[in-house]
Amino acid sequence: MRIHFIAARDLPDLWFQAVHDILDHGRRFVIDRGSYAGQTRLEYDYFTGHVKHPGTQPLIPDIPPALGIPNPVEHDYLYGGPGYSRGYLEYLMSPRKEPGESYTYGERLTRVPLTGDTLAWWRQGCREIVDAREPDGRIVFEEGGVLYLNQIEWVIDTYRRFGPRNNQMVLQVAQPSDLALLDPPCLRAIDTRIQDGRLHFCVYFRSWDLWNGMPANLAAIQNLKEYMAAAIGVGDGEMIVESKGLHLYGYAEELARMRCLRDR
C-alpha cells in the first residue's frame, strides 16, 4: 500500500491538492457494495493530510468563476438556508435525527445512551471504574429513565477541570454494531489534543468522498473545533486527517480535471 501525504496551508488547499493528486496516484476500483455499487472510483490506498491553519477563511473550496462549475459545497448546505431542512453543522453538533435516518453524527456525539455494565457501574457509584458524574442537564442528562452523555460537552468539561495532558478525550462516532448497517458511518472518530495552548483534531474516516464530502465534513468539523477551543479557553489548532478510502467517484472525475486545468 502507498501512503499519500499532503501538507496543506488551509482546508481549500488540502482539498485542491488531494483532488489534483488523486488523478495521478489514485487506483481505479469497481465498487462492490454500498453507495454507487457497480460504478468505478479513483481511490488512494491510504491518505493522510496535515492542515496547519484550518481556520483560515473561507473554509470551502475556491472555484474560479471562469471555470463554470459549481462549488462542491454551498454555504447554505453548511449553515442552513433555503432548500435545506437543516444545515450540516446541525447534523454534526445536535441530536436531531429524522425518520429513516439510522444515525447522525450529531446524535452519536451529543446523545449517547449509557447501557450495560457501564450503566450498572455508574448507578452503583463504582468510581474506581467509571467517572460517574451527576446529571446536570447538559453534559449528562436523563430522559425517560435513560441516562445520556454529551461527548462534546464532556470533553470540554474534562479539559477544563483536569488540564490538557489527557490522551483519553476521543469523540467517538463508531460502535461495533455498525457492522450490521448497510451504510455505516464514514466518520469514525475525532481524537483531540491540547498542545502549545491550542486544541488540535485528529480525524479518521473509513470511507470518504473527496469531491463533496471532504470539504463539507472538514468545514463543519473546523467549526466544532473552534467552538470547543473557545469553551475550553485555548487557541484553535491544527488538523490531521486520515482515511483508508478517500476516493473520487466517476461522475466527478471530469469536474476534477476542469478544476485542476488538466485534460487528463
Secondary structure as the mmCIF struct_conf table of DSSP 4:
data_model
#
loop_
_struct_conf.conf_type_id
_struct_conf.id
_struct_conf.beg_label_comp_id
_struct_conf.beg_label_asym_id
_struct_conf.beg_label_seq_id
_struct_conf.end_label_comp_id
_struct_conf.end_label_asym_id
_struct_conf.end_label_seq_id
HELX_LH_PP_P HELX_LH_PP_P1 ARG A 2 ARG A 2
STRN STRN1 ILE A 3 ALA A 8
BEND BEND1 ARG A 9 ASP A 10
HELX_RH_AL_P HELX_RH_AL_P1 LEU A 11 HIS A 25
STRN STRN2 ARG A 27 VAL A 30
BEND BEND2 ARG A 33 GLY A 34
TURN_TY1_P TURN_TY1_P1 SER A 35 GLY A 38
BEND BEND3 GLN A 39 GLN A 39
STRN STRN3 THR A 40 GLU A 43
BEND BEND4 ASP A 45 ASP A 45
STRN STRN4 TYR A 46 VAL A 51
BEND BEND5 LYS A 52 LYS A 52
TURN_TY1_P TURN_TY1_P2 PRO A 54 GLY A 55
BEND BEND6 THR A 56 GLN A 57
HELX_LH_PP_P HELX_LH_PP_P2 PRO A 58 PRO A 58
BEND BEND7 ILE A 60 ILE A 60
HELX_LH_PP_P HELX_LH_PP_P3 PRO A 61 ASP A 62
HELX_RH_3T_P HELX_RH_3T_P1 PRO A 65 LEU A 67
BEND BEND8 PRO A 72 VAL A 73
HELX_RH_AL_P HELX_RH_AL_P2 HIS A 75 TYR A 79
TURN_TY1_P TURN_TY1_P3 PRO A 82 GLY A 83
BEND BEND9 SER A 85 ARG A 86
HELX_RH_AL_P HELX_RH_AL_P3 TYR A 88 MET A 93
BEND BEND10 SER A 94 SER A 94
TURN_TY1_P TURN_TY1_P4 PRO A 99 GLY A 100
BEND BEND11 SER A 102 SER A 102
HELX_RH_AL_P HELX_RH_AL_P4 TYR A 105 THR A 110
STRN STRN5 VAL A 112 PRO A 113
HELX_RH_AL_P HELX_RH_AL_P5 GLY A 116 GLN A 124
TURN_TY1_P TURN_TY1_P5 GLY A 125 GLY A 125
TURN_TY1_P TURN_TY1_P6 ARG A 127 ILE A 129
HELX_LH_PP_P HELX_LH_PP_P4 ARG A 133 PRO A 135
BEND BEND12 GLY A 137 ILE A 139
STRN STRN6 VAL A 140 GLU A 143
TURN_TY1_P TURN_TY1_P7 GLY A 144 GLY A 145
STRN STRN7 VAL A 146 LEU A 149
HELX_RH_AL_P HELX_RH_AL_P6 GLN A 151 PHE A 162
BEND BEND13 PRO A 164 PRO A 164
BEND BEND14 ASN A 167 ASN A 167
STRN STRN8 VAL A 170 GLN A 172
HELX_RH_3T_P HELX_RH_3T_P2 PRO A 176 ALA A 180
BEND BEND15 LEU A 181 ASP A 183
BEND BEND16 CYS A 186 CYS A 186
STRN STRN9 LEU A 187 GLN A 195
TURN_TY1_P TURN_TY1_P8 ASP A 196 GLY A 197
STRN STRN10 ARG A 198 PHE A 205
BEND BEND17 ARG A 206 SER A 207
STRN STRN11 TRP A 208 ASP A 209
TURN_TY1_P TURN_TY1_P9 LEU A 210 ASN A 212
HELX_RH_AL_P HELX_RH_AL_P7 GLY A 213 ILE A 232
TURN_TY1_P TURN_TY1_P10 GLY A 233 GLY A 233
STRN STRN12 GLY A 235 SER A 243
BEND BEND18 LYS A 244 LYS A 244
STRN STRN13 LEU A 246 TYR A 249
HELX_RH_AL_P HELX_RH_AL_P8 GLY A 250 ARG A 259
TURN_TY1_P TURN_TY1_P11 CYS A 260 LEU A 261
#
